[in-house]
Amino acid sequence: MLTARRSLILLLFCMPLCSLTQPVTIKFAHLSTNSGLSQSNVTCILQDRAGFLWFGTQNGLNRYDGYQFIIFRNDPKDSTVFPTII
């Protein structure tokens, strides 16, 4: 009887806390070549400290800022392409 009473008191105490939680809403957008991605086959994804999303593809490195893509492509003739942006 004492255990049931404690459980009831604990339940009544915790119920108001459950009603104070905010509903979780997740916003998700599909990114594709129509959005500016250089290729639909993405091999890796990374988010940097500044919040940019980086997508690695066979057609280049894509940086997404939440609005648009900037594509960095390797040029074997130009050795300064990637050291200046990374």
N, C-alpha and C positions, 0 to 999 in steps of 0.2 A: 504494500500500500504506500509506503514511504517513497519507494522508487518511482511509482506511477505519479505521485504528487509532484516530485521533483521534476520529472519529465514534462508534466503539464505546465509547471511554472516556467521552466526553461523555454518551452515552445511559445508560451504567451509573451515572454520577454523578447524572443528573437523575431517574432512575426512582424513587428513594426520596422525592424531593420531591413527585412526583405522587401518591404514596400517602398523603401527609399532609394533602391538601386535604379540607375538609369537604364533604359533599354539600349541594347547594343545595335547600332546600325553600321553596316559596312558598305562603303561605296567602292565599286569596282568598275573599271572601264577596260574594254578590250582594245588592245593596241595592235594594229596590223599595218600592212604596207599602205593601206588607204589613209592611215594616220601619219605616214611619213617614215615608218620603219623601213630600213634598206632591204630587208629580206624577211620572209615569214618564218624561216628556220632559225630560231635563236638557240645558241649553244650555251650561253651563260648570262646571268643577270646579277648585277651588284648595285647597291645603293651606297653612295659616298656620304661623307660627313656633311656636305652642303645640301644633301637631299636629292641630288640628281640620281636618276636611274640610268645605269649603263647596261646596254644590251650588246653582247658579242654575237656577230653573225659572220658567215663566210664572205659577206660583201662589205664588211667594215664594222667599226665600233660606233654605236649609236648612243647619244646622250639625250635623255628625255628630261625636261624641266617641269613637266606637268601640263605643258601646253603644246610644245612642238619638239621635234627631233632635230638634232644636229648630227650629221654623219661624218665621221672621220675615216677616210680610206687610206690604206697603206700605198705609198708610192715608192717602189724600190729604188728609183733614181734620186729621191730626196730623203736624205738621212735625218733631216730635222723635223719631219712631220710629227711623229709621236713624242719625242722628248719635250717639245714645247707645250703640249697640251696635258701631259700627265704630271 
